[in-house]
């Protein structure tokens, strides 16, 4: 009887160990069920509703098509930086000189795919220890710790060099 219980315990331990080692595809370093809460940047609210001057200005509804309240982050970023949103997703003629200067050392057309594959490899290499995976511990911040920027240390470094930091909070009394 005692031998049967011992074998059952060993069998259960082996199953738990194998389950912890099983791959589920791409590693999920950010586990939202571990008490960290949701990622507030993943929630994008729609633009505010506006009443047009004339209802004839409204476009015909197209299922699965563009909605006037949908966010347009690329166009909004271009406007915020003083540019004009591209009509067809290309580079506006007025921004061609800026693009030429930014691309002077070459442009890799497949940079997104390259970065995605490198990040996938990084996440697989930094997926946490077996018990962290077994208990769904959030290991995202630990995995990317070396790649993060300490904003306070960087601000202090730039101020020490004498560079104006007008977008940063003013210096506190007694701060060098």
Secondary structure by P-SEA (a helix, b strand, c coil): caaaaaaaaaaaaaaaaaaaaccccccccccccccccccccccccccbbbbcccccccccccccccccccccaaaaaaaaacccccccccccccaaaaaaaaaccccccaaaaaaaaaaaaaaaaacccaaaaaaccccccccccccccaaaaaaaaaaaaccccccccccccccc
